[in-house]
Amino acid sequence: MEFTELVDYPSTPGVLTEWLPVPADPDGTGTENWFADPRPSSFVQAARLREAADHTGPGKESWLGTAFEISGRLDEAAFERTLKVWIDRHEALRSHAAVNRDSGTLTRQTLDEGQVAVRSLCHGHVASAAEVLDRVQSLFDRATSPLSWPAYAFATVAAPDERSFTVYFAADHAIIDGLTIVLISNAIAALYREQRGGQQAGLIPVGSYLDYGVREREDAADLGDDDPVVRAWRHALDRNDGHLPRFPLELGDRPAEAVPQGSLSTWVLDPDSADAFGVACRKVGHSFFAGALACLGLVGAELTDADRFETVTPMHTRHDPYAASSVGWYVGVGPIGFDVRGARSFTELAGRAAEQVTAAKVCSRVPFDRVCEVLGRGARPRFVVSYMDIRFAPSASRWREWKARALRSKQYSHDVYIWINRTPEGVNIAARYPDTDIATDNVNRYLDRLRTLMEEVVRTGSCRVGEPSESRSKVITAQ
């Protein structure tokens, strides 16, 4: 499954319909049955809500989404029932936290199961794929603000020949994460089959993200200045002059006006090559991710003569079985930093990376925003490397058939995010970066070299360490 912007999805013309949740009104009285909910937001959700309250200009959107096909004619009544059942499963989709713009405090209201209806708005036949994407993009940008409910929306595009229809979904990041997105196509497709009289969906029970937020705050309440996690983050910040690590190559000056970031998505290893890379890593006692980080460290050293590799990595916090398929933002972050110079082999470098992955897992269990409270200072990630192995997600083997893809909104920041996803189709690497000539050239060069090193590990079980690269002379710098 690729992770791209909506504009890159292979859309088709068809009948476009919006599907929007609304509070149910079973008695026709106009009453909305919200109840005051004392449960607090998770740290990361609260931070996103306050950020949204302060930000009204370009880039205020921060949604994640997905698109996929379902075969056969769109049965509107069955699809409406499908969405209501899915929303009932996930309490995060039936809850809204409001931000007081003056105090920054949050209050929450929630709807019980059965208290959400779904309204459809048909726009008729849209004749071009480009117009479909423009309209869906507009819907998602305006309908996913976390400052109002719902912060999510669906759309369908039914093919004229009725052979299939495409489902589009997006939600603000405050209520959803990347793993949630990976799970949606299976859940919606299974529920839709069930609603049409087919086999039961067989989805596993899920817990509530709202309950998770309560436990998270209870667990982090006594975090102290001498906690090992706090010390690890303090060290990472001190090494970078009070900031989090930056991308090792130059990105050019930040544009004077807010402009969308550039992006790319590329397949670097096919399934057999991905297996071979994983075997090479396991033979030296380390994980696929540790091996990929070792290669990234070598790339930085070759292209910039850097002695260390540093980044921030997100990791899931779905440690409770009931969170496994729950909708929510179950993600923490941890710092990664290891010396590259002095390593005598790929094995040694992968070992250094593996130690950092283990340490980052410990850090990710403590919300970074809580750590910042203890430290009395904050920082934004500037260079992020994410890894997910999603080969065994439900229905992963059918993603190609379904044209399933993970989507993200446009971003306007001056940072670099890299996603390494291992899928049934191989390894996909996606990235977003500042829309400057320097950043575009350097990020592409950086990832091209990463591909080369990973391919070398596939061929030989290792890669050269400590040798300069001809690519260094090609790195673009600001004049």
SVG drawing of the C-alpha trace seen along z (x, -y; Angstrom):
<svg xmlns="http://www.w3.org/2000/svg" viewBox="-40 -36 77 52">
<polyline fill="none" stroke="black" stroke-width="0.4" points="0.0,0.0 1.5,-3.3 1.2,-6.5 0.7,-9.5 -1.3,-12.6 -4.8,-12.4 -3.8,-14.0 -1.7,-10.9 -4.5,-8.4 -5.6,-6.7 -9.1,-8.0 -11.9,-7.4 -15.0,-9.4 -18.3,-8.5 -21.2,-9.5 -19.8,-11.4 -21.6,-11.2 -20.6,-12.7 -21.4,-10.8 -21.5,-12.9 -22.3,-11.8 -24.8,-13.9 -26.4,-13.5 -29.4,-11.2 -32.9,-12.6 -35.0,-9.4 -37.9,-11.3 -37.9,-14.1 -37.7,-16.7 -34.4,-18.3 -32.7,-17.1 -29.0,-16.1 -28.3,-13.6 -24.7,-14.6 -23.6,-14.0 -21.0,-15.8 -17.9,-13.5 -15.3,-14.1 -12.6,-12.0 -9.5,-13.9 -8.0,-13.9 -4.7,-12.1 -1.7,-14.3 -1.1,-14.2 -4.7,-14.8 -4.9,-17.8 -1.8,-19.3 -3.3,-18.9 -6.5,-20.5 -4.7,-23.5 -2.6,-23.8 -5.7,-23.8 -7.3,-26.5 -4.3,-28.8 -3.8,-28.1 -6.2,-29.4 -4.0,-30.0 -2.7,-27.7 -1.8,-24.3 -4.4,-24.2 -5.5,-20.9 -3.8,-17.8 -5.8,-14.8 -5.0,-11.2 -7.1,-9.1 -7.6,-6.2 -9.1,-5.2 -10.1,-1.8 -12.5,0.0 -15.4,2.3 -16.6,4.5 -20.2,4.4 -22.9,1.7 -23.1,-0.7 -26.0,0.2 -26.6,-3.2 -28.8,-1.9 -26.3,0.9 -23.4,-1.6 -25.2,-4.0 -25.9,-1.1 -22.2,-0.1 -21.0,-3.5 -23.3,-3.7 -22.2,-0.3 -18.5,-1.3 -19.0,-4.6 -20.8,-2.8 -17.8,-0.5 -15.4,-3.4 -16.2,-5.9 -13.5,-8.3 -15.8,-8.9 -18.7,-9.8 -16.9,-12.3 -15.9,-15.9 -13.4,-17.9 -13.8,-21.7 -11.0,-24.1 -11.4,-27.3 -9.3,-29.7 -8.5,-31.9 -7.6,-29.3 -6.7,-26.4 -8.8,-24.1 -10.7,-21.2 -14.2,-20.0 -15.7,-16.9 -19.1,-15.8 -19.9,-12.3 -22.7,-10.5 -23.8,-7.0 -24.0,-4.1 -26.9,-4.4 -26.9,-8.2 -25.2,-9.0 -27.0,-9.1 -25.4,-9.4 -26.6,-11.8 -25.7,-11.5 -25.4,-14.3 -25.2,-13.1 -23.4,-15.5 -24.3,-13.4 -21.8,-12.2 -18.4,-13.8 -16.9,-13.4 -13.1,-13.6 -10.8,-12.0 -9.1,-15.3 -12.4,-16.9 -13.2,-14.0 -10.0,-14.4 -10.5,-18.2 -13.9,-17.8 -12.9,-15.1 -9.9,-17.2 -12.1,-20.2 -14.5,-18.0 -11.8,-16.7 -10.1,-20.0 -13.2,-21.7 -14.9,-18.8 -12.1,-17.4 -11.4,-20.3 -10.9,-18.9 -12.6,-22.0 -16.0,-20.8 -17.8,-17.5 -17.5,-15.3 -13.8,-15.7 -14.1,-13.1 -16.0,-12.4 -16.6,-9.8 -17.2,-10.0 -17.9,-7.4 -17.5,-7.5 -19.6,-4.9 -18.4,-3.7 -20.9,-4.2 -20.7,-0.5 -21.5,0.4 -18.6,2.9 -17.2,1.2 -17.2,-2.0 -14.4,-3.8 -14.5,-4.7 -12.7,-7.8 -12.2,-8.6 -10.3,-11.2 -10.1,-12.3 -8.1,-14.8 -5.0,-13.4 -6.4,-14.2 -8.6,-11.1 -6.7,-8.8 -3.2,-7.4 -1.4,-5.6 -2.3,-2.1 -5.9,-3.0 -5.9,-4.0 -4.3,-0.7 -7.2,1.2 -10.2,-0.8 -10.5,0.9 -10.9,4.3 -13.4,3.2 -15.6,1.2 -15.6,3.9 -16.4,6.6 -19.2,4.6 -20.6,3.7 -20.7,7.4 -22.5,8.2 -25.1,5.4 -25.8,6.7 -26.7,10.1 -23.3,11.7 -21.1,13.4 -20.6,11.8 -17.9,9.3 -16.1,11.1 -14.3,8.0 -12.6,8.3 -13.9,6.3 -12.3,2.9 -11.7,0.6 -12.2,-3.1 -9.5,-5.7 -11.1,-7.9 -10.4,-5.3 -6.9,-5.1 -6.5,-8.9 -7.5,-8.4 -5.0,-5.6 -2.2,-7.5 -2.6,-10.6 -2.7,-8.4 0.4,-6.6 2.3,-9.8 1.1,-11.8 4.2,-11.1 6.8,-11.6 9.9,-13.2 12.9,-15.1 15.2,-12.2 13.1,-9.6 15.3,-7.8 12.8,-8.9 13.1,-12.5 16.9,-12.2 16.9,-10.6 14.9,-13.5 17.0,-16.1 20.1,-14.6 18.6,-14.6 17.6,-18.3 20.9,-19.3 22.8,-17.7 20.8,-19.8 21.0,-23.2 17.5,-22.8 15.9,-21.5 15.1,-18.0 17.3,-16.6 17.2,-18.1 17.5,-16.4 21.3,-16.0 21.3,-17.7 20.4,-21.2 16.8,-22.1 17.1,-25.7 15.5,-28.8 12.0,-28.6 9.7,-30.1 8.4,-33.6 4.8,-32.5 3.3,-29.2 3.4,-26.7 2.6,-23.0 5.5,-20.6 6.9,-18.4 6.4,-14.6 7.4,-11.4 6.5,-7.7 8.8,-4.9 9.1,-1.2 12.6,-0.3 12.5,3.5 10.1,6.2 8.8,8.9 11.7,11.3 14.3,8.6 12.5,7.4 12.6,10.9 16.3,11.1 17.1,7.8 15.1,9.0 17.1,12.3 20.4,10.5 19.4,8.4 18.2,11.4 21.4,13.3 23.3,10.6 20.8,10.6 18.8,7.4 15.5,6.3 14.6,5.0 14.1,1.5 17.6,1.5 19.1,2.5 17.3,-0.3 18.5,-2.8 22.0,-1.5 21.8,-2.2 20.4,-5.7 23.3,-6.4 25.7,-5.4 23.9,-7.6 24.3,-10.6 27.9,-9.9 28.7,-9.5 26.8,-12.6 27.7,-15.0 30.7,-13.5 28.5,-13.4 29.7,-11.4 26.2,-10.5 22.8,-9.7 19.9,-11.3 16.2,-11.4 12.9,-11.0 10.7,-7.9 7.0,-7.3 6.0,-4.0 2.5,-2.6 1.2,-2.4 -1.4,0.2 -0.1,2.5 -3.7,3.4 -5.2,6.1 -8.5,4.0 -6.5,1.2 -5.3,3.4 -8.1,2.3 -9.4,-0.7 -9.7,-4.1 -7.4,-6.6 -4.0,-8.3 -2.1,-5.5 1.4,-6.8 4.3,-7.9 7.7,-9.1 11.3,-8.3 14.7,-9.8 17.2,-7.8 20.9,-8.7 24.0,-6.6 27.6,-7.1 28.4,-6.1 32.1,-6.7 34.2,-3.9 31.8,-1.2 33.8,1.6 30.9,3.5 27.2,3.4 26.6,5.8 28.2,3.4 26.2,0.4 22.9,2.3 23.7,3.2 24.0,-0.4 20.8,-1.2 19.0,1.7 20.0,0.4 18.4,-2.9 15.2,-1.3 14.9,0.5 15.5,-2.7 13.0,-4.6 10.3,-2.0 10.7,-2.8 10.5,-6.6 7.5,-6.2 5.4,-4.9 5.6,-8.3 3.9,-11.1 6.4,-13.6 4.1,-16.5 4.2,-15.3 8.0,-15.1 8.1,-18.7 6.0,-19.7 8.6,-18.2 11.5,-19.8 9.8,-23.2 10.5,-23.5 9.1,-22.2 10.3,-21.3 8.8,-20.2 10.1,-17.2 12.1,-18.4 13.3,-15.0 11.1,-11.9 11.7,-8.4 8.7,-6.0 8.7,-2.2 5.7,0.0 5.5,3.7 1.9,4.0 2.2,7.3 -0.1,9.1 -2.9,6.5 -6.3,7.9 -6.9,8.2 -3.4,6.9 -3.1,9.5 -6.1,7.8 -4.8,4.2 -3.6,4.3 -6.9,5.7 -8.8,3.0 -6.5,0.2 -6.1,-0.6 -3.9,-3.5 -3.1,-5.5 -3.5,-9.3 -2.3,-12.4 -3.2,-16.1 -0.9,-18.7 1.6,-20.1 3.3,-23.5 6.1,-23.0 9.9,-23.2 10.7,-19.6 11.3,-16.2 9.2,-13.1 10.2,-9.6 7.9,-6.6 9.3,-3.1 6.5,-0.6 7.0,3.1 3.9,4.4 2.9,7.6 4.1,5.9 7.5,5.0 9.0,2.0 7.6,-1.4 9.3,-4.6 7.3,-7.9 8.5,-11.3 7.5,-14.9 9.9,-17.8 10.0,-21.6 9.2,-22.6 12.6,-24.1 15.0,-23.0 17.6,-22.2 15.4,-20.1 13.9,-18.3 17.3,-17.4 18.8,-16.4 15.9,-14.3 15.8,-12.4 19.5,-11.9 19.4,-10.8 16.7,-8.2 18.3,-7.0 21.5,-6.3 19.4,-4.5 17.9,-2.2 21.4,-1.4 22.7,-0.4 19.6,1.7 20.1,3.5 23.7,4.1 22.6,5.8 20.1,7.9 22.9,9.0 25.7,9.6 24.2,9.8 26.1,6.6 27.3,3.3 30.5,1.3 31.1,-0.8 33.4,-3.8 34.1,-4.4 33.3,-7.8 30.7,-8.1 30.9,-9.8 27.4,-11.1 28.9,-13.6 30.1,-15.9 26.6,-16.0 24.9,-17.2 23.2,-20.5 24.1,-23.4 22.8,-26.9 24.9,-29.5"/>
</svg>
